[in-house]
Amino acid sequence: MMSRNSMYTNPKPCKHLADYKLRHGLSGYNLLQEQIRTTPSGKSSVKNHQTEIPRCCFCNGYQKRLYLCLICSSISCSSHTLLHSQCENGHDIAVDIERSELYCVLCCDQVYDPDFDKIVMLKHLMDLPRSGNGVDVSAGRRSSKRRRLCSALELDLKKTKQLVSMRDLRAKSCYPLGLRGLNNLGSTCFMNSVLQALLHAPPFRNYFLTGQRNHEVCRKRSSDRLCLLCDIYVFFSAVFSGDRTPYSPAQLLYSWWQHSANLASYEQQDAHEFFISVLDGIHENGVKARNTGECHCVAHRVFSGQLRSDVTCMSCGYTSTTYDPFMDISLNLDTGNCPSTDLANKSLKPSDNTYVSTLLGCLDLFTKPEKLGSDQKFFCENCQERQDSVKQMSIKRLPLVLCLHIKRFEHFPVRRMSRKIDRYMQFPFCLDMNPYLSSSVVRNRFGNRMFAFEGDELDTSTEFEIFAVVTHSGTLDSGHYVTYLHLKDQWYKCDDAWITAVEEEVVRASQCYMLFYAQKMLYYKANEDLVCQPVSPRADPFLPIAGCC
Amino acid sequence: MSAKRSSINRPPTPDVDRDRENQEPTLQEIINIKMIESGEKERLKELLRERLIECGWRDEMKSLCRKKGRNNVTVDDLVHVITPKGRASVPDPVKAELLQRIRSFLASTAT
């Protein structure tokens, strides 16, 4: 039921802790367990006498950090722990009373023992209200996880021979496969930009190029009806054919209009909306969703992950947990501004203008505990009434390809206006999603614990590599989308029909709107598959390849 | 007229350490005890924690700690270095709010 988090290697215990464990085993921990109390916010403290203030046995002080000796239960303050250990031989391990964390007196430092953490958490769980406590005890997730891994490998292992055979003799051999400009059919840069990203999402690309999508026997097509999946297949074939002249994805556009009738117009649309609706179209046109949970259409297999939402009652600590699937994550820009409105909003930083938004800052904001407003009081099952509560999001399961959408378009329904947020946001090329996983987030609620009591979801890697960036420039009404693709260590700017190789700095300085990250292994494998010869050293890196042979 | 006569056999001077407990508790201690007994101290601590997180103080302290690196650093080192900086950088509105809460608590329990 409770398993170890394999990603965290437990730090080696110091000599003193090891000695203590040898001599006393778990007896000290077990005796302590009775006295541990956990607040609704997750803080565990040692409270033996409710009314007596714990005081240092040497100086009677009560204001410094206090430590309880695990052997004799005497309390010393941080100045006198060493004295205690000198007076009593072997009394080297103590517990920080306020935080329930182990401390080695001789090393003068915090130490970690998963056995101790387990005991603290067990007590916490025992104290919590019975029904639902934010702890995932399901071991049944394993099977679905294995299935996911297998399908990921399937999408990937279908061999590259088929890719190579599609190479046209007209291919400019110094550029990677699949690099082809897309003509703008009338404010369709929103579509072109997303398509460029989809063309290079490793498992997505492989699915369409390795014939897993059997175009010939598609039932819809044979009866002359439109099939979005077939059109995408045709589109992929065309782009990867080796022909470098700009392509017009008219059939695909028409197909998509049929699916998203409300967005069918020659007006500029939102790229993110297009992305979601294309995935939706693929889902509906594809494998019929089975009733047993997961869908196996290519859109879900590649892009879907799972979010966890915890709402905790601030009175009793009861946590209600829900899981929801996602195809992408929309992030608010972190501005470094303190949200507190009661206080005079005094920022610690001298001027807010110097704060740079970063992707990690946005992800931190996304997974930060958020106090729900008094108008959103949560009905606590345990208290049986509406209470103030705190909500926290985290990622339960990562997708193969992670699409992060930066919310740059702010809508004010009351004032009936919208505006664009131009704020620059820094983003990394390599992204480790570990701190945002449910296991990390939930663990951090309970102080410094090494022991995770979440189900292991870390068989898959948490490291991602960026492969596409969709950027937006201009205003809400008249703007332009451009995609940057990262292929084989080179960045390419895809501006409708015009593709140019660009330097890394250009990409870093761009105003990102959608970021596409692929799991590291998939990304590197995909890049191996893009057979091409190295660029000659004298080749002009800015030579456009659109429209020329 | 009952002036105390000094006794010839004076009792031994009490040991200073042991007698500390018998001395009158200071006002600060009385307030502290009252606050703990009523649970107010715990509530104030939670409130302070919330405010310090909201205004970014905790993140600032975190990054200060990180600057010291991960190796050859003990908790005691960090506490030693961070404490003065931490105390100095608590925003005034936060201090004011807490003082106000303490004042109202005292007013409500004044006997």
Chai-1 contact restraints between the chains, C-beta under 6 A:
chainA,res_idxA,chainB,res_idxB,connection_type,confidence,min_distance_angstrom,max_distance_angstrom,comment,restraint_id
A,T51,B,E37,contact,1.0,0.0,6.0,A-B,restraint_1
A,I53,B,I36,contact,1.0,0.0,6.0,A-B,restraint_2
A,C108,B,T74,contact,1.0,0.0,6.0,A-B,restraint_3
A,C108,B,D76,contact,1.0,0.0,6.0,A-B,restraint_4
A,D109,B,T74,contact,1.0,0.0,6.0,A-B,restraint_5
A,D109,B,V75,contact,1.0,0.0,6.0,A-B,restraint_6
A,Q110,B,V75,contact,1.0,0.0,6.0,A-B,restraint_7
A,C338,B,E54,contact,1.0,0.0,6.0,A-B,restraint_8
A,C338,B,C55,contact,1.0,0.0,6.0,A-B,restraint_9
A,C338,B,G56,contact,1.0,0.0,6.0,A-B,restraint_10
A,S340,B,E54,contact,1.0,0.0,6.0,A-B,restraint_11
A,L343,B,P93,contact,1.0,0.0,6.0,A-B,restraint_12
A,A344,B,P93,contact,1.0,0.0,6.0,A-B,restraint_13
A,K346,B,P91,contact,1.0,0.0,6.0,A-B,restraint_14
A,L348,B,G56,contact,1.0,0.0,6.0,A-B,restraint_15
A,L348,B,E60,contact,1.0,0.0,6.0,A-B,restraint_16
